[in-house]
Amino acid sequence: MMGQWLSIPFGEKLKTAGVSPRVLTSIYGGGARVLLLGALLSAASVSAEDSSAPNSAAVQLSSEKMAAAHAPNQDVASQDLVWGQQIQLNSKILGQKRAINIALPANYASAEQNYPVVVVVDGGVDEDFLHISSLLRYFGTYQQMPEAIVVGIPNVDRQHDLTTRSDNAADQADIPQHGGADDFHQFIADELLPYVEQQYRTDGRRLLVGQSLGGLFASKVLLSQNDLFTHYLIVSPSLWWNDQALANGAMQALAPHKEQSTRPMVYLSVGHEHPVMRVTAAKLSGALRMNGWRDAQHRYDYLPDEDHATALHMSVYQGFRWFFQQQPTTSH
């Protein structure tokens, strides 16, 4: 396995015209990827039309170009802003070498404590890794939650890795390469998590974050191996997939866990989206309630002011705050 620092080469894409910072939003495969750059780019804006966006192997902010916008006649020094590290993990299960992005707590090297692990599917630099790890760093700084190790899994073939097998002809035609979720699940359970917990100081808490097809995948893990993670943050899950098979089978899948003494916390949300998105999310929430998930263990949010493109960041904010305002969970 090889590791390299993540640096952000936004320097060539910065405009120095003095306009206000803004949010750069791009949508991939029906899911929103929102990079909140305003806090970093206080006097510049990012060109959303620039097709040479950084890939998951490089994150660098050019302080020289930013400083030049304000003091063009002064000598300036430049250094990279380092946010995390990328390792290459050889997966026998997937038959691939997979890039993994890792952001450690700011004081990890000097501290001695152990930390929760947050796994983010859609975890590339140009996906959800930066804005989720930034938010968690913020929460940790202000003691709203424990600092955490954030593990992002960049996509190679999103529509393959995050989908279950489907018997629906339209699904098969739209995504002929679908059906890799079982292998991806096994990769996380048997290769990724053991590697992270061997290499880093972890405390046993594992959190999974997924939105859209990532939410479909997170729901699949919850329903088939709910003790793999201690917390699930599921946003706008694509439970319409395969004729709503996961949502329709949730009651039966969760029934064996009705009397379990401990259970994972589940935050589930959906925006003002297509009715089938709301109906299937509510069906999953209802199955959790019917099988023993109480208010301290499950929260379902309908976000009427958000849509599929905007629900994620609000949900991550609400979900993590809720997780860590609660006490360790037991059934009543």
C-alpha positions in Angstrom: 0.0 0.0 0.0 1.2 3.4 -0.9 0.2 6.7 0.6 0.5 10.3 -0.5 -0.6 13.6 0.9 -3.7 15.2 -0.5 -3.1 18.7 -1.6 -5.7 20.9 -3.5 -4.6 22.5 -6.9 -7.3 25.1 -7.1 -4.7 27.8 -7.9 -5.2 27.7 -11.7 -9.0 27.9 -11.2 -9.1 30.9 -8.9 -10.5 34.1 -10.3 -9.0 37.2 -8.7 -11.7 39.7 -9.7 -12.7 40.2 -6.1 -16.2 38.6 -6.4 -17.8 36.9 -3.4 -17.1 33.2 -2.6 -19.7 30.7 -3.6 -20.7 27.1 -3.4 -19.6 24.9 -6.2 -22.2 22.2 -6.9 -22.0 19.3 -9.3 -24.4 16.4 -9.7 -23.2 12.9 -10.5 -25.5 10.0 -11.2 -28.5 11.6 -9.6 -26.7 12.5 -6.3 -25.5 15.9 -5.3 -21.8 16.5 -4.5 -21.5 19.9 -2.7 -18.1 21.3 -2.0 -18.3 24.2 0.5 -15.3 26.3 -0.5 -16.4 29.7 0.9 -14.5 29.3 4.1 -11.2 28.7 2.3 -11.7 31.1 -0.7 -12.4 34.3 1.2 -11.6 36.6 -1.8 -11.9 34.4 -4.8 -14.5 32.4 -6.7 -14.2 29.0 -8.3 -15.1 28.6 -12.0 -17.8 25.9 -12.2 -17.3 25.8 -15.9 -13.7 24.7 -15.8 -13.6 21.1 -16.9 -10.1 20.5 -15.4 -11.5 20.0 -11.9 -9.1 18.3 -9.4 -9.3 14.5 -9.2 -9.1 12.5 -6.0 -5.3 12.4 -6.1 -4.7 16.1 -5.6 -5.9 18.8 -3.3 -3.8 22.0 -3.2 -4.7 25.7 -2.6 -2.3 28.1 -4.2 -1.7 30.7 -1.5 0.6 32.6 -3.9 -2.1 33.3 -6.4 -4.6 34.2 -3.6 -2.1 36.6 -2.0 -1.2 38.1 -5.4 -4.9 39.2 -5.8 -4.5 41.6 -2.9 -0.8 42.5 -3.0 0.5 42.1 -6.6 3.7 44.0 -5.9 4.8 42.2 -2.8 6.9 39.1 -2.6 4.9 36.2 -1.3 5.6 32.7 -0.2 3.5 29.7 -1.1 2.9 26.3 0.6 0.3 23.6 0.2 -2.7 23.3 2.5 -2.6 19.6 3.5 -6.0 18.2 4.4 -5.4 14.4 4.4 -3.7 11.4 2.9 -4.5 9.0 0.1 -3.5 5.4 0.3 -3.8 2.7 -2.3 -5.5 -0.5 -1.0 -5.1 -3.7 -3.0 -8.5 -5.4 -2.8 -8.7 -9.2 -3.5 -12.4 -9.0 -3.1 -12.9 -6.3 -5.8 -9.9 -7.3 -7.9 -8.8 -3.7 -7.9 -6.4 -1.3 -6.3 -8.7 1.3 -4.7 -7.7 4.8 -3.6 -8.8 5.6 -0.1 -8.9 9.2 1.3 -8.2 9.6 5.0 -8.5 12.8 7.1 -7.2 12.5 10.6 -8.1 14.8 13.5 -6.0 17.9 13.7 -4.2 16.8 16.9 -3.9 13.1 16.0 -0.1 13.0 16.0 0.3 14.6 19.4 -2.7 13.1 21.1 -3.1 9.6 22.6 -6.9 9.0 22.5 -8.8 6.8 20.1 -11.3 8.1 17.6 -14.6 7.1 15.8 -14.3 6.1 12.1 -16.6 7.8 9.6 -16.8 5.9 6.3 -18.1 8.0 3.4 -19.1 6.3 0.2 -18.9 8.8 -2.7 -15.8 9.7 -0.8 -13.6 11.3 -3.5 -12.2 14.8 -3.3 -14.6 16.0 -6.0 -17.5 14.2 -4.2 -18.3 14.3 -0.5 -14.9 13.8 1.3 -14.0 17.5 1.7 -17.2 19.0 2.9 -18.0 16.1 5.3 -14.5 16.0 6.8 -14.6 19.8 7.1 -17.9 19.8 8.9 -16.7 17.1 11.3 -13.5 19.0 11.9 -15.6 22.1 12.8 -17.8 20.1 15.1 -14.8 18.6 16.8 -13.2 22.0 17.3 -16.3 23.3 19.1 -16.9 20.1 21.0 -20.2 19.3 19.3 -19.0 15.8 18.7 -15.8 13.7 19.2 -13.1 14.3 16.6 -13.1 11.5 14.0 -11.1 9.7 11.4 -12.8 10.3 8.1 -12.4 7.5 5.5 -13.6 8.4 2.0 -14.0 5.8 -0.8 -13.7 7.5 -4.2 -15.8 6.0 -6.9 -14.5 3.8 -9.7 -17.9 2.7 -11.0 -20.5 4.1 -8.7 -23.5 2.5 -10.5 -21.9 -0.9 -10.1 -20.6 -0.7 -6.6 -23.6 0.9 -4.9 -26.4 -1.1 -6.5 -27.8 -4.5 -5.6 -28.9 -6.9 -8.3 -32.2 -5.9 -9.9 -34.9 -7.9 -11.7 -36.5 -4.8 -13.1 -36.0 -4.6 -16.9 -35.7 -0.8 -16.8 -33.0 -0.9 -14.2 -31.1 -3.5 -16.2 -31.3 -1.4 -19.3 -30.4 1.9 -17.6 -27.5 0.4 -15.6 -26.3 -2.8 -17.3 -23.3 -3.0 -15.0 -25.3 -2.9 -11.8 -25.1 -5.4 -9.0 -21.8 -4.9 -7.2 -23.1 -4.0 -3.8 -22.5 -7.4 -2.2 -18.8 -7.3 -3.2 -18.5 -3.6 -2.1 -20.1 -4.5 1.2 -17.6 -7.3 1.7 -14.7 -5.1 0.7 -15.6 -2.6 3.4 -16.3 -5.2 6.1 -13.3 -7.6 5.4 -10.6 -5.3 4.0 -11.1 -1.6 4.5 -12.3 -1.5 8.1 -9.7 -4.0 9.4 -7.0 -2.0 7.6 -8.1 1.3 9.2 -8.5 -0.2 12.6 -5.0 -1.8 12.4 -3.3 1.3 11.2 -5.0 4.0 13.3 -6.2 4.5 16.8 -9.9 3.8 16.7 -12.5 3.5 19.5 -14.9 0.9 18.1 -17.5 3.4 16.8 -18.1 3.1 13.1 -20.3 5.5 11.1 -21.5 5.0 7.5 -22.6 8.0 5.4 -24.4 7.5 2.1 -26.7 9.6 -0.1 -28.8 8.7 -3.2 -27.3 5.4 -4.5 -25.0 5.7 -1.6 -28.1 5.8 0.6 -29.4 2.7 -1.2 -26.1 0.9 -0.4 -26.1 2.1 3.3 -29.7 0.8 3.6 -28.6 -2.5 2.2 -25.8 -2.8 4.8 -28.2 -1.8 7.6 -30.7 -4.4 6.6 -28.3 -7.3 6.0 -25.5 -6.7 8.6 -26.7 -3.9 10.9 -23.9 -4.5 13.5 -21.2 -3.7 11.0 -21.6 0.0 11.9 -22.7 1.7 15.1 -24.3 4.7 13.3 -25.9 5.0 9.9 -26.5 8.4 8.2 -28.7 7.7 5.2 -29.8 10.6 3.0 -32.3 10.5 0.1 -31.8 6.7 -0.5 -32.7 5.4 -3.9 -35.0 2.8 -2.5 -37.1 2.9 -5.7 -34.4 0.6 -7.1 -35.4 -3.0 -8.1 -39.1 -2.3 -7.6 -38.5 -1.0 -4.1 -37.3 -4.4 -3.0 -35.2 -3.2 0.0 -38.0 -1.0 1.3 -40.6 -3.7 0.9 -38.4 -6.3 2.5 -37.3 -4.1 5.5 -39.8 -5.5 8.0 -38.8 -9.0 7.4 -35.1 -8.2 7.3 -35.2 -6.4 10.7 -37.6 -8.8 12.5 -34.7 -11.0 13.8 -33.3 -7.9 15.5 -36.4 -6.8 17.3 -35.3 -8.1 20.7 -31.6 -7.3 20.4 -30.2 -5.5 23.4 -28.1 -3.0 21.5 -28.7 -1.6 18.0 -27.1 1.0 15.7 -28.4 4.5 15.6 -30.0 5.4 12.3 -30.5 8.9 11.0 -32.6 8.9 7.8 -33.7 11.9 5.8 -35.3 12.9 2.5 -35.9 16.2 0.8 -38.9 17.5 -1.2 -38.3 15.0 -3.9 -40.2 12.6 -6.2 -43.0 11.0 -4.2 -41.5 7.5 -4.4 -38.4 8.8 -2.6 -40.5 10.0 0.3 -42.7 6.9 0.4 -39.9 4.4 0.4 -37.9 6.4 3.0 -40.9 6.5 5.2 -41.4 2.8 4.7 -37.9 2.1 5.9 -38.4 4.4 8.9 -41.6 2.6 9.8 -39.9 -0.8 9.6 -37.3 0.4 12.1 -39.9 1.7 14.5 -41.9 -1.5 14.3 -38.8 -3.6 15.1 -37.7 -1.8 18.2 -35.8 1.4 17.2 -36.9 4.0 19.7 -36.5 7.8 19.5 -33.0 7.7 21.0 -32.0 5.2 18.3 -33.7 6.4 15.1 -34.6 9.8 13.7 -36.4 10.4 10.4 -36.4 13.9 8.9 -38.4 15.2 6.0 -36.7 18.3 4.7 -39.4 20.3 2.8 -37.0 23.1 1.9 -34.4 20.8 0.4 -34.3 18.7 -2.8 -32.2 15.8 -3.9 -29.3 18.1 -4.7 -29.3 20.0 -1.4 -30.5 17.6 1.2 -27.0 16.0 1.9 -25.2 18.8 3.7 -28.1 19.8 5.9 -28.7 16.1 6.7 -25.0 15.5 7.6 -25.1 18.6 9.9 -28.4 17.5 11.6 -27.5 13.8 11.7 -24.1 14.1 13.4 -25.4 16.6 15.9 -28.2 14.2 16.8 -25.9 11.2 17.0 -23.6 12.8 19.6 -26.2 14.5 21.7 -27.5 11.0 22.5 -26.4 8.5 25.1 -25.3 4.9 24.2 -28.3 3.1 23.0 -30.1 0.0 24.4 -33.6 -1.3 23.6 -36.4 -0.5 26.0 
